[in-house]
Amino acid sequence: MMARQQLPKEGRVRRHADYALCYEQGRRHHTGNFILFIFPRPGSGITRVGMAVSRKVGNAVTRNRLKRLLREFYRLHQALLPSDSDIVTVAKKHAGRSCLDLALVSAELEPLLRRQQRKQREQSQETVACCP
């Protein structure tokens, strides 16, 4: 039997101040249904994930479904998450009207996370190359 992968409690953005910091100082990335805020926290040792789905998106059932889809996406793609950062995903208004499933969420967010991972790898290589 395989062990379950879970997003640990310390792997989630939980405090309002952390969300605000991510919104204000994080880098924004837009997709069709989501906005990702990525805020690097060097030396923290943990990547944290948060999500925000407002009432503008839809009723409680729709909002909870979107949050479940996002949690499952991040649970399955933990290896793609940029290290030492906070990632906050905000659903756009029309995300509730889209017939989103895990495959569509993955198709939207996975290329963005791969690009971020590649950038982070390049930056770390530059740092090693310029400072022996």
N, CA, C and O atoms as a MOPAC input file, in Angstrom:
PM7 MOZYME 1SCF
protein

 N      0.83600 1    -1.17500 1     0.00000 1
 C      0.00000 1     0.00000 1     0.00000 1
 C      0.88600 1     1.24500 1     0.00000 1
 O      1.85200 1     1.32300 1     0.75900 1
 N      0.55800 1     2.21200 1    -0.84800 1
 C      1.36500 1     3.42200 1    -0.96000 1
 C      0.99400 1     4.42000 1     0.13700 1
 O     -0.15700 1     4.50300 1     0.56500 1
 N      2.00400 1     5.17400 1     0.57600 1
 C      1.74700 1     6.21300 1     1.57700 1
 C      1.03400 1     7.38400 1     0.90300 1
 O      1.31300 1     7.71600 1    -0.24900 1
 N      0.12100 1     7.99800 1     1.62900 1
 C     -0.60900 1     9.14100 1     1.07500 1
 C      0.26200 1    10.37700 1     1.08700 1
 O      0.94200 1    10.66600 1     2.07200 1
 N      0.23600 1    11.09600 1    -0.00400 1
 C      0.90000 1    12.38600 1    -0.04700 1
 C     -0.09900 1    13.39700 1     0.47900 1
 O     -1.25700 1    13.41200 1     0.06300 1
 N      0.34700 1    14.23500 1     1.38700 1
 C     -0.54100 1    15.27400 1     1.87100 1
 C      0.20000 1    16.58400 1     1.89100 1
 O      1.42700 1    16.62500 1     1.98200 1
 N     -0.56600 1    17.65900 1     1.80500 1
 C      0.01200 1    18.97200 1     2.03800 1
 C      0.04400 1    19.15800 1     3.54300 1
 O     -1.01300 1    19.23400 1     4.16800 1
 N      1.21600 1    19.23200 1     4.14000 1
 C      1.28000 1    19.36600 1     5.59200 1
 C      0.74400 1    20.71700 1     6.05800 1
 O      0.66000 1    21.66600 1     5.27900 1
 N      0.39000 1    20.78800 1     7.31100 1
 C     -0.16200 1    22.00800 1     7.88300 1
 C      0.81100 1    23.16900 1     7.73700 1
 O      0.39400 1    24.29600 1     7.46800 1
 N      2.11000 1    22.90600 1     7.91100 1
 C      3.10700 1    23.97100 1     7.77700 1
 C      3.35700 1    24.32000 1     6.31300 1
 O      4.09000 1    25.26600 1     6.02300 1
 N      2.76200 1    23.57400 1     5.39000 1
 C      2.89800 1    23.83900 1     3.96700 1
 C      1.77000 1    24.68500 1     3.41300 1
 O      1.59500 1    24.77500 1     2.19700 1
 N      0.99500 1    25.31200 1     4.30500 1
 C     -0.12100 1    26.14200 1     3.87600 1
 C      0.03400 1    27.56700 1     4.39900 1
 O      0.47100 1    27.77600 1     5.53100 1
 N     -0.32000 1    28.53000 1     3.58000 1
 C     -0.36300 1    29.92000 1     4.02100 1
 C     -1.63800 1    30.04200 1     4.83000 1
 O     -2.72100 1    29.72200 1     4.34100 1
 N     -1.51500 1    30.51000 1     6.08200 1
 C     -2.68000 1    30.50900 1     6.95800 1
 C     -3.03600 1    31.87900 1     7.52000 1
 O     -4.20600 1    32.15500 1     7.78600 1
 N     -2.04800 1    32.73000 1     7.70100 1
 C     -2.30400 1    34.02400 1     8.34700 1
 C     -2.62500 1    35.10200 1     7.31400 1
 O     -2.06800 1    35.11000 1     6.21700 1
 N     -3.52300 1    36.00300 1     7.67700 1
 C     -3.90300 1    37.10900 1     6.80300 1
 C     -2.68800 1    37.95200 1     6.42900 1
 O     -2.57700 1    38.41000 1     5.29200 1
 N     -1.78300 1    38.15800 1     7.37300 1
 C     -0.58200 1    38.96700 1     7.11200 1
 C      0.28600 1    38.32200 1     6.03600 1
 O      0.89400 1    39.02800 1     5.23100 1
 N      0.35200 1    36.99900 1     6.01200 1
 C      1.13500 1    36.30400 1     4.98500 1
 C      0.48100 1    36.43300 1     3.61200 1
 O      1.17300 1    36.59000 1     2.60600 1
 N     -0.84600 1    36.36700 1     3.56800 1
 C     -1.55700 1    36.58500 1     2.30500 1
 C     -1.30200 1    38.01600 1     1.82000 1
 O     -0.99800 1    38.23100 1     0.64700 1
 N     -1.42500 1    38.98100 1     2.71500 1
 C     -1.23400 1    40.39000 1     2.33700 1
 C      0.17700 1    40.62600 1     1.81200 1
 O      0.36100 1    41.33800 1     0.82400 1
 N      1.16700 1    40.03800 1     2.46200 1
 C      2.55200 1    40.18300 1     2.02200 1
 C      2.73800 1    39.58400 1     0.62600 1
 O      3.43100 1    40.15600 1    -0.21600 1
 N      2.13200 1    38.46500 1     0.39800 1
 C      2.22500 1    37.80200 1    -0.90900 1
 C      1.54200 1    38.65400 1    -1.98800 1
 O      2.06600 1    38.78000 1    -3.09500 1
 N      0.38100 1    39.23900 1    -1.67400 1
 C     -0.32400 1    40.08600 1    -2.63900 1
 C      0.48000 1    41.34300 1    -2.96600 1
 O      0.56300 1    41.75100 1    -4.12400 1
 N      1.06500 1    41.94700 1    -1.94900 1
 C      1.75400 1    43.22500 1    -2.13500 1
 C      3.13900 1    43.06500 1    -2.76300 1
 O      3.51500 1    43.84500 1    -3.63800 1
 N      3.89700 1    42.06200 1    -2.32300 1
 C      5.27800 1    41.95600 1    -2.75600 1
 C      5.55100 1    40.76800 1    -3.67300 1
 O      6.64500 1    40.64400 1    -4.22300 1
 N      4.57400 1    39.91000 1    -3.83400 1
 C      4.77000 1    38.72900 1    -4.67900 1
 C      4.66600 1    39.07000 1    -6.15200 1
 O      4.14200 1    40.11700 1    -6.53100 1
 N      5.16500 1    38.18400 1    -6.95700 1
 C      5.10900 1    38.34800 1    -8.40100 1
 C      3.81100 1    37.73600 1    -8.91100 1
 O      3.45200 1    36.62500 1    -8.52000 1
 N      3.09900 1    38.46300 1    -9.79100 1
 C      1.80400 1    38.00500 1   -10.29700 1
 C      1.96400 1    37.27200 1   -11.61200 1
 O      2.74800 1    37.66300 1   -12.47700 1
 N      1.20500 1    36.20200 1   -11.73900 1
 C      1.17500 1    35.43300 1   -12.97200 1
 C     -0.28700 1    35.12900 1   -13.27600 1
 O     -0.99400 1    34.55500 1   -12.44800 1
 N     -0.73800 1    35.52000 1   -14.47100 1
 C     -2.13700 1    35.34800 1   -14.85500 1
 C     -2.31400 1    34.14200 1   -15.76000 1
 O     -1.50900 1    33.89900 1   -16.65900 1
 N     -3.37400 1    33.39400 1   -15.51400 1
 C     -3.79400 1    32.32500 1   -16.41300 1
 C     -5.24800 1    32.62400 1   -16.76300 1
 O     -5.76900 1    33.67500 1   -16.38900 1
 N     -5.89400 1    31.73200 1   -17.46200 1
 C     -7.27500 1    31.97300 1   -17.85900 1
 C     -8.24100 1    32.11200 1   -16.69600 1
 O     -9.11200 1    32.98100 1   -16.72100 1
 N     -8.10200 1    31.27300 1   -15.68000 1
 C     -9.04500 1    31.26900 1   -14.56200 1
 C     -8.43800 1    31.64300 1   -13.22100 1
 O     -9.15800 1    31.76000 1   -12.22900 1
 N     -7.11100 1    31.83400 1   -13.17400 1
 C     -6.45500 1    32.07000 1   -11.89100 1
 C     -5.39300 1    33.16800 1   -11.99000 1
 O     -4.88200 1    33.47500 1   -13.06700 1
 N     -5.08300 1    33.73800 1   -10.84300 1
 C     -3.93200 1    34.62100 1   -10.68900 1
 C     -3.06200 1    33.98200 1    -9.61700 1
 O     -3.54000 1    33.68500 1    -8.52200 1
 N     -1.79600 1    33.77200 1    -9.92400 1
 C     -0.85700 1    33.21100 1    -8.95700 1
 C      0.04500 1    34.31400 1    -8.45100 1
 O      0.60400 1    35.07700 1    -9.23900 1
 N      0.18800 1    34.40000 1    -7.15600 1
 C      1.12800 1    35.30100 1    -6.52400 1
 C      2.23700 1    34.44000 1    -5.94600 1
 O      1.98100 1    33.57000 1    -5.11400 1
 N      3.46500 1    34.67500 1    -6.37900 1
 C      4.59400 1    33.89900 1    -5.87900 1
 C      5.54200 1    34.84600 1    -5.17600 1
 O      6.08600 1    35.76800 1    -5.78500 1
 N      5.73600 1    34.61100 1    -3.88200 1
 C      6.58900 1    35.45300 1    -3.05500 1
 C      7.74900 1    34.61700 1    -2.52400 1
 O      7.53900 1    33.74700 1    -1.67900 1
 N      8.98000 1    34.86600 1    -3.00800 1
 C     10.12500 1    34.08400 1    -2.52500 1
 C     10.46500 1    34.42700 1    -1.08000 1
 O     10.45100 1    35.59400 1    -0.68700 1
 N     10.77000 1    33.40200 1    -0.29900 1
 C     11.18900 1    33.57400 1     1.09400 1
 C     12.48300 1    32.80000 1     1.29500 1
 O     12.46500 1    31.70600 1     1.85800 1
 N     13.61000 1    33.35200 1     0.84200 1
 C     14.87700 1    32.61200 1     0.92100 1
 C     15.22000 1    32.22100 1     2.35300 1
 O     15.05200 1    32.99700 1     3.29400 1
 N     15.70300 1    31.00300 1     2.48100 1
 C     16.13500 1    30.51800 1     3.78500 1
 C     15.02600 1    29.96200 1     4.65500 1
 O     15.29400 1    29.47600 1     5.75400 1
 N     13.78600 1    30.02200 1     4.19000 1
 C     12.68700 1    29.52300 1     5.01800 1
 C     12.65300 1    27.99300 1     5.04600 1
 O     12.25400 1    27.39400 1     6.04500 1
 N     13.07100 1    27.37100 1     3.95300 1
 C     13.10700 1    25.92300 1     3.90400 1
 C     11.77700 1    25.26500 1     3.59500 1
 O     11.70500 1    24.04100 1     3.48500 1
 N     10.71900 1    26.05600 1     3.45300 1
 C      9.38500 1    25.49600 1     3.22400 1
 C      8.70000 1    26.25500 1     2.10000 1
 O      8.80900 1    27.47800 1     2.00500 1
 N      8.00100 1    25.52800 1     1.25900 1
 C      7.12400 1    26.13700 1     0.26300 1
 C      5.71500 1    26.04000 1     0.80300 1
 O      5.25500 1    24.95800 1     1.16600 1
 N      5.03000 1    27.16900 1     0.85700 1
 C      3.66300 1    27.17700 1     1.37600 1
 C      2.69300 1    27.55200 1     0.26100 1
 O      3.02700 1    28.33000 1    -0.63300 1
 N      1.49500 1    26.99100 1     0.32500 1
 C      0.47400 1    27.20500 1    -0.68200 1
 C     -0.78000 1    27.74500 1    -0.00900 1
 O     -1.17600 1    27.28000 1     1.06000 1
 N     -1.40400 1    28.73800 1    -0.65400 1
 C     -2.67000 1    29.27300 1    -0.16600 1
 C     -3.59800 1    29.49400 1    -1.34100 1
 O     -3.15000 1    29.58700 1    -2.48400 1
 N     -4.88400 1    29.57900 1    -1.06700 1
 C     -5.83100 1    29.85000 1    -2.13800 1
 C     -6.93500 1    30.75300 1    -1.63200 1
 O     -7.32000 1    30.71100 1    -0.46300 1
 N     -7.43400 1    31.57300 1    -2.54600 1
 C     -8.51200 1    32.49100 1    -2.21000 1
 C     -9.57200 1    32.40000 1    -3.30600 1
 O     -9.28800 1    32.59500 1    -4.48700 1
 N    -10.78600 1    32.10400 1    -2.88700 1
 C    -11.89900 1    32.01300 1    -3.82300 1
 C    -13.02100 1    32.84900 1    -3.22800 1
 O    -13.63400 1    32.45900 1    -2.23500 1
 N    -13.28800 1    33.99600 1    -3.83600 1
 C    -14.26900 1    34.91600 1    -3.26300 1
 C    -15.69500 1    34.52200 1    -3.62600 1
 O    -15.91600 1    33.64300 1    -4.45900 1
 N    -16.65000 1    35.17800 1    -2.99600 1
 C    -18.06200 1    34.89400 1    -3.25800 1
 C    -18.47800 1    35.30000 1    -4.66400 1
 O    -19.51400 1    34.85400 1    -5.15700 1
 N    -17.68200 1    36.14000 1    -5.31100 1
 C    -17.98900 1    36.53500 1    -6.68700 1
 C    -17.88700 1    35.35100 1    -7.64600 1
 O    -18.48100 1    35.35900 1    -8.72400 1
 N    -17.13600 1    34.34600 1    -7.24800 1
 C    -16.91700 1    33.17800 1    -8.10600 1
 C    -18.17600 1    32.32300 1    -8.20400 1
 O    -18.46200 1    31.76100 1    -9.26100 1
 N    -18.91800 1    32.22300 1    -7.13000 1
 C    -20.12500 1    31.40800 1    -7.15300 1
 C    -20.58900 1    31.07000 1    -5.75100 1
 O    -20.11200 1    31.63400 1    -4.76700 1
 N    -21.52100 1    30.14400 1    -5.67800 1
 C    -22.05100 1    29.75700 1    -4.36700 1
 C    -21.04200 1    28.89000 1    -3.61500 1
 O    -19.96000 1    28.60900 1    -4.13000 1
 N    -21.38800 1    28.47300 1    -2.41900 1
 C    -20.46100 1    27.73000 1    -1.56200 1
 C    -20.01800 1    26.41400 1    -2.20000 1
 O    -18.85900 1    26.02000 1    -2.07100 1
 N    -20.91600 1    25.75100 1    -2.87100 1
 C    -20.57900 1    24.47900 1    -3.50800 1
 C    -19.49900 1    24.69700 1    -4.57400 1
 O    -18.53100 1    23.94000 1    -4.64800 1
 N    -19.67100 1    25.72600 1    -5.38900 1
 C    -18.70800 1    26.04500 1    -6.45100 1
 C    -17.36500 1    26.44200 1    -5.86600 1
 O    -16.32100 1    25.98500 1    -6.33200 1
 N    -17.38900 1    27.29000 1    -4.84900 1
 C    -16.13400 1    27.74900 1    -4.23000 1
 C    -15.38100 1    26.59000 1    -3.60000 1
 O    -14.16600 1    26.47600 1    -3.76200 1
 N    -16.08800 1    25.73500 1    -2.88800 1
 C    -15.43700 1    24.59200 1    -2.24900 1
 C    -14.88700 1    23.60800 1    -3.27600 1
 O    -13.82500 1    23.02200 1    -3.06700 1
 N    -15.59400 1    23.42600 1    -4.37000 1
 C    -15.09900 1    22.54000 1    -5.42800 1
 C    -13.79900 1    23.08300 1    -6.00900 1
 O    -12.85000 1    22.32700 1    -6.21700 1
 N    -13.75000 1    24.38900 1    -6.27200 1
 C    -12.52500 1    24.99700 1    -6.79500 1
 C    -11.36700 1    24.83000 1    -5.81500 1
 O    -10.24600 1    24.52000 1    -6.21800 1
 N    -11.63800 1    25.03500 1    -4.54000 1
 C    -10.56800 1    24.88400 1    -3.54400 1
 C    -10.08900 1    23.44000 1    -3.47100 1
 O     -8.89200 1    23.19000 1    -3.33200 1
 N    -11.01000 1    22.49300 1    -3.56300 1
 C    -10.60600 1    21.07800 1    -3.56900 1
 C     -9.75300 1    20.74500 1    -4.78100 1
 O     -8.77200 1    20.00900 1    -4.67300 1
 N    -10.12800 1    21.29000 1    -5.94600 1
 C     -9.33900 1    21.06000 1    -7.16700 1
 C     -7.93400 1    21.64600 1    -7.02600 1
 O     -6.95200 1    21.01100 1    -7.40900 1
 N     -7.84200 1    22.85000 1    -6.48000 1
 C     -6.53000 1    23.48400 1    -6.30600 1
 C     -5.67800 1    22.71800 1    -5.30200 1
 O     -4.49000 1    22.50100 1    -5.54000 1
 N     -6.26700 1    22.30600 1    -4.18500 1
 C     -5.51100 1    21.53100 1    -3.19600 1
 C     -4.99300 1    20.23100 1    -3.79500 1
 O     -3.84900 1    19.84300 1    -3.56000 1
 N     -5.83600 1    19.56300 1    -4.56800 1
 C     -5.43000 1    18.30800 1    -5.18800 1
 C     -4.32100 1    18.54900 1    -6.21200 1
 O     -3.37200 1    17.76900 1    -6.29200 1
 N     -4.43500 1    19.62100 1    -6.99000 1
 C     -3.37900 1    19.94300 1    -7.95200 1
 C     -2.05100 1    20.14600 1    -7.23100 1
 O     -1.03500 1    19.57600 1    -7.62900 1
 N     -2.05100 1    20.94800 1    -6.18200 1
 C     -0.79900 1    21.21500 1    -5.45400 1
 C     -0.28200 1    19.96300 1    -4.73700 1
 O      0.92800 1    19.78000 1    -4.60900 1
 N     -1.17600 1    19.12000 1    -4.27800 1
 C     -0.75600 1    17.87600 1    -3.62500 1
 C     -0.04000 1    16.97200 1    -4.62000 1
 O      0.98400 1    16.37000 1    -4.29600 1
 N     -0.58100 1    16.87900 1    -5.83100 1
 C      0.00700 1    16.00700 1    -6.84200 1
 C      1.28400 1    16.58300 1    -7.46400 1
 O      2.12100 1    15.83400 1    -7.96700 1
 N      1.43200 1    17.89300 1    -7.43000 1
 C      2.56000 1    18.54600 1    -8.09900 1
 C      3.51600 1    19.22100 1    -7.11000 1
 O      4.06800 1    20.28000 1    -7.40900 1
 N      3.71100 1    18.62500 1    -5.95600 1
 C      4.60000 1    19.20800 1    -4.94500 1
 C      6.02500 1    19.35300 1    -5.45900 1
 O      6.73400 1    20.28000 1    -5.06500 1
 N      6.44900 1    18.45600 1    -6.32400 1
 C      7.81900 1    18.50600 1    -6.84400 1
 C      8.03900 1    19.71700 1    -7.75000 1
 O      9.17400 1    20.16500 1    -7.91400 1
 N      6.96300 1    20.25100 1    -8.34100 1
 C      7.08500 1    21.40400 1    -9.23200 1
 C      7.11600 1    22.74500 1    -8.49900 1
 O      7.49700 1    23.76100 1    -9.08000 1
 N      6.72300 1    22.75100 1    -7.24800 1
 C      6.61200 1    24.01100 1    -6.52700 1
 C      7.98700 1    24.62300 1    -6.30900 1
 O      8.92000 1    23.92900 1    -5.90600 1
 N      8.12000 1    25.93700 1    -6.57700 1
 C      9.40600 1    26.58900 1    -6.32900 1
 C      9.73600 1    26.53900 1    -4.84500 1
 O      8.86900 1    26.78400 1    -4.00600 1
 N     10.97400 1    26.22400 1    -4.52100 1
 C     11.34100 1    26.06500 1    -3.11500 1
 C     11.43600 1    27.41300 1    -2.42000 1
 O     11.68500 1    28.43900 1    -3.05200 1
 N     11.23200 1    27.39500 1    -1.10900 1
 C     11.33400 1    28.58000 1    -0.25700 1
 C     10.46400 1    29.73000 1    -0.76100 1
 O     10.96100 1    30.84300 1    -0.93500 1
 N      9.18300 1    29.48300 1    -0.99700 1
 C      8.27700 1    30.53300 1    -1.45900 1
 C      6.88000 1    30.32700 1    -0.91700 1
 O      6.51100 1    29.24200 1    -0.46700 1
 N      6.11500 1    31.40200 1    -0.97600 1
 C      4.68300 1    31.33900 1    -0.71600 1
 C      3.98400 1    31.47000 1    -2.05800 1
 O      4.32600 1    32.34400 1    -2.85500 1
 N      3.01000 1    30.61100 1    -2.31400 1
 C      2.24500 1    30.66100 1    -3.55500 1
 C      0.78100 1    30.80200 1    -3.17300 1
 O      0.22200 1    29.94200 1    -2.49200 1
 N      0.16100 1    31.89200 1    -3.61500 1
 C     -1.25900 1    32.10700 1    -3.35700 1
 C     -1.97700 1    32.10500 1    -4.70400 1
 O     -1.60800 1    32.84700 1    -5.61400 1
 N     -2.99100 1    31.27500 1    -4.82100 1
 C     -3.77600 1    31.17300 1    -6.04400 1
 C     -5.12900 1    31.81600 1    -5.79900 1
 O     -5.84200 1    31.45000 1    -4.86500 1
 N     -5.47700 1    32.77800 1    -6.64500 1
 C     -6.75100 1    33.48000 1    -6.53700 1
 C     -7.58100 1    33.12100 1    -7.76400 1
 O     -7.11700 1    33.25200 1    -8.89700 1
 N     -8.80900 1    32.66900 1    -7.53100 1
 C     -9.70600 1    32.32200 1    -8.63800 1
 C    -10.33500 1    33.59900 1    -9.18800 1
 O    -10.77900 1    34.45900 1    -8.42600 1
 N    -10.37200 1    33.71600 1   -10.51300 1
 C    -11.02900 1    34.85700 1   -11.15500 1
 C    -12.54600 1    34.63700 1   -11.11300 1
 O    -13.01100 1    33.51800 1   -10.89800 1
 N    -13.31000 1    35.71600 1   -11.32100 1
 C    -14.76900 1    35.66000 1   -11.21600 1
 C    -15.39500 1    34.56900 1   -12.07300 1
 O    -16.28700 1    33.84900 1   -11.62400 1
 N    -14.92600 1    34.45400 1   -13.29800 1
 C    -15.55800 1    33.51100 1   -14.22200 1
 C    -15.09100 1    32.06700 1   -14.03100 1
 O    -15.55100 1    31.17900 1   -14.74900 1
 N    -14.19400 1    31.81400 1   -13.08700 1
 C    -13.69400 1    30.45300 1   -12.86500 1
 C    -14.82100 1    29.51800 1   -12.42300 1
 O    -14.78100 1    28.32400 1   -12.72200 1
 N    -15.80700 1    30.03400 1   -11.72900 1
 C    -16.92000 1    29.21400 1   -11.27500 1
 C    -17.84000 1    28.79400 1   -12.40300 1
 O    -18.47700 1    27.74300 1   -12.32800 1
 N    -17.91500 1    29.60400 1   -13.44600 1
 C    -18.77000 1    29.26700 1   -14.58300 1
 C    -18.09700 1    28.28400 1   -15.52200 1
 O    -18.76300 1    27.55500 1   -16.25700 1
 N    -16.74700 1    28.26900 1   -15.49200 1
 C    -16.02300 1    27.30300 1   -16.32600 1
 C    -16.24700 1    25.91700 1   -15.75300 1
 O    -16.35200 1    25.74600 1   -14.53800 1
 N    -16.31800 1    24.94800 1   -16.61400 1
 C    -16.47900 1    23.56100 1   -16.14800 1
 C    -15.08600 1    23.01100 1   -15.87400 1
 O    -14.57000 1    22.19500 1   -16.63900 1
 N    -14.48400 1    23.46000 1   -14.78500 1
 C    -13.11300 1    23.06200 1   -14.46700 1
 C    -13.08000 1    21.66600 1   -13.86400 1
 O    -13.93900 1    21.29400 1   -13.06400 1
 N    -12.08400 1    20.91500 1   -14.26100 1
 C    -11.76700 1    19.65800 1   -13.61300 1
 C    -10.26300 1    19.64800 1   -13.38400 1
 O     -9.57000 1    20.59700 1   -13.75100 1
 N     -9.76500 1    18.59500 1   -12.79000 1
 C     -8.34500 1    18.54900 1   -12.43000 1
 C     -7.43700 1    18.65200 1   -13.66100 1
 O     -6.36800 1    19.25800 1   -13.59400 1
 N     -7.85900 1    18.06800 1   -14.76900 1
 C     -7.04300 1    18.11900 1   -15.99000 1
 C     -6.91800 1    19.55000 1   -16.50300 1
 O     -5.83700 1    19.95800 1   -16.92900 1
 N     -8.00500 1    20.31400 1   -16.47000 1
 C     -7.95600 1    21.70300 1   -16.94400 1
 C     -7.15100 1    22.58500 1   -16.00000 1
 O     -6.39900 1    23.45300 1   -16.44400 1
 N     -7.30900 1    22.36500 1   -14.69800 1
 C     -6.52300 1    23.13000 1   -13.72300 1
 C     -5.04200 1    22.83400 1   -13.92000 1
 O     -4.21700 1    23.74700 1   -13.89300 1
 N     -4.70300 1    21.57000 1   -14.11600 1
 C     -3.31400 1    21.17900 1   -14.34600 1
 C     -2.78000 1    21.79500 1   -15.63300 1
 O     -1.64600 1    22.27300 1   -15.67200 1
 N     -3.59100 1    21.78300 1   -16.68100 1
 C     -3.15600 1    22.35000 1   -17.96000 1
 C     -2.87800 1    23.84400 1   -17.83900 1
 O     -2.01600 1    24.36800 1   -18.54400 1
 N     -3.58900 1    24.53000 1   -16.96200 1
 C     -3.38000 1    25.96400 1   -16.77100 1
 C     -2.18300 1    26.27100 1   -15.88300 1
 O     -1.37700 1    27.14400 1   -16.20200 1
 N     -2.06700 1    25.55800 1   -14.77300 1
 C     -1.07500 1    25.91900 1   -13.76500 1
 C      0.27400 1    25.22600 1   -13.91800 1
 O      1.30100 1    25.78900 1   -13.53700 1
 N      0.28800 1    24.02000 1   -14.46600 1
 C      1.53700 1    23.26000 1   -14.55000 1
 C      2.60800 1    23.95600 1   -15.38800 1
 O      3.75600 1    24.01600 1   -14.94900 1
 N      2.28900 1    24.49100 1   -16.58700 1
 C      3.34200 1    25.17900 1   -17.36000 1
 C      3.92600 1    26.38400 1   -16.61700 1
 O      5.11900 1    26.66900 1   -16.71700 1
 N      3.08300 1    27.07100 1   -15.88400 1
 C      3.54700 1    28.22900 1   -15.11200 1
 C      4.51300 1    27.80300 1   -14.01600 1
 O      5.54400 1    28.44500 1   -13.81600 1
 N      4.18900 1    26.72700 1   -13.30600 1
 C      5.07600 1    26.24400 1   -12.24900 1
 C      6.38100 1    25.69300 1   -12.81900 1
 O      7.44500 1    25.86300 1   -12.22300 1
 N      6.29500 1    25.03300 1   -13.97300 1
 C      7.52500 1    24.53900 1   -14.61600 1
 C      8.43600 1    25.69900 1   -15.00200 1
 O      9.65300 1    25.62200 1   -14.83000 1
 N      7.84700 1    26.77100 1   -15.52500 1
 C      8.62300 1    27.96100 1   -15.88900 1
 C      9.28600 1    28.57100 1   -14.65600 1
 O     10.44900 1    28.97200 1   -14.71000 1
 N      8.55100 1    28.64300 1   -13.54700 1
 C      9.11300 1    29.19300 1   -12.31200 1
 C     10.24700 1    28.32800 1   -11.78900 1
 O     11.26200 1    28.84000 1   -11.31600 1
 N     10.07200 1    27.02100 1   -11.87500 1
 C     11.10700 1    26.10100 1   -11.42400 1
 C     12.37200 1    26.27200 1   -12.27800 1
 O     13.48600 1    26.26300 1   -11.75500 1
 N     12.19100 1    26.42600 1   -13.59000 1
 C     13.32400 1    26.61400 1   -14.49100 1
 C     14.05200 1    27.92600 1   -14.18000 1
 O     15.28200 1    27.96000 1   -14.15100 1
 N     13.29500 1    29.00600 1   -13.94800 1
 C     13.90200 1    30.30200 1   -13.59600 1
 C     14.68700 1    30.20200 1   -12.29700 1
 O     15.79600 1    30.72600 1   -12.19000 1
 N     14.11200 1    29.53100 1   -11.32100 1
 C     14.78500 1    29.39300 1   -10.03000 1
 C     16.08100 1    28.60400 1   -10.17500 1
 O     17.09000 1    28.93400 1    -9.55300 1
 N     16.04600 1    27.56000 1   -10.99800 1
 C     17.24500 1    26.75800 1   -11.23600 1
 C     18.32700 1    27.59000 1   -11.92400 1
 O     19.50200 1    27.49200 1   -11.57000 1
 N     17.93900 1    28.41300 1   -12.91000 1
 C     18.89500 1    29.26700 1   -13.61400 1
 C     19.50900 1    30.30100 1   -12.67400 1
 O     20.70900 1    30.56700 1   -12.73700 1
 N     18.68800 1    30.87900 1   -11.80800 1
 C     19.19100 1    31.87500 1   -10.85900 1
 C     20.17300 1    31.25200 1    -9.89200 1
 O     21.18500 1    31.86800 1    -9.55500 1
 N     19.89400 1    30.04800 1    -9.44200 1
 C     20.81500 1    29.40400 1    -8.49600 1
 C     22.11900 1    29.04200 1    -9.19100 1
 O     23.17400 1    29.08300 1    -8.55800 1
 N     22.08200 1    28.68900 1   -10.47000 1
 C     23.29600 1    28.39100 1   -11.21800 1
 C     24.12900 1    29.66300 1   -11.43500 1
 O     25.35800 1    29.62100 1   -11.37300 1
 N     23.44600 1    30.80300 1   -11.69300 1
 C     24.14900 1    32.07100 1   -11.85100 1
 C     24.84100 1    32.47100 1   -10.55300 1
 O     25.96200 1    32.97900 1   -10.57100 1
 N     24.18200 1    32.24400 1    -9.45000 1
 C     24.74000 1    32.58700 1    -8.15600 1
 C     25.98900 1    31.75900 1    -7.88100 1
 O     26.98600 1    32.27600 1    -7.37600 1
 N     25.93200 1    30.49000 1    -8.21000 1
 C     27.08400 1    29.59600 1    -8.00500 1
 C     28.21900 1    29.99500 1    -8.95200 1
 O     29.38700 1    29.96500 1    -8.56300 1
 N     27.88600 1    30.36800 1   -10.18900 1
 C     28.90900 1    30.70300 1   -11.18400 1
 C     29.61900 1    32.01800 1   -10.86200 1
 O     30.82200 1    32.13800 1   -11.09300 1
 N     28.89900 1    32.99600 1   -10.33800 1
 C     29.52600 1    34.29800 1   -10.10100 1
 C     30.20200 1    34.37200 1    -8.72600 1
 O     31.06900 1    35.22000 1    -8.51400 1
 N     29.82700 1    33.52500 1    -7.82100 1
 C     30.39800 1    33.58100 1    -6.46100 1
 C     30.96700 1    32.22100 1    -6.07300 1
 O     30.28500 1    31.44200 1    -5.40600 1
 N     32.19600 1    31.91800 1    -6.47500 1
 C     32.74200 1    30.58100 1    -6.17900 1
 C     33.06600 1    30.39400 1    -4.71400 1
 O     33.53000 1    29.32600 1    -4.31600 1

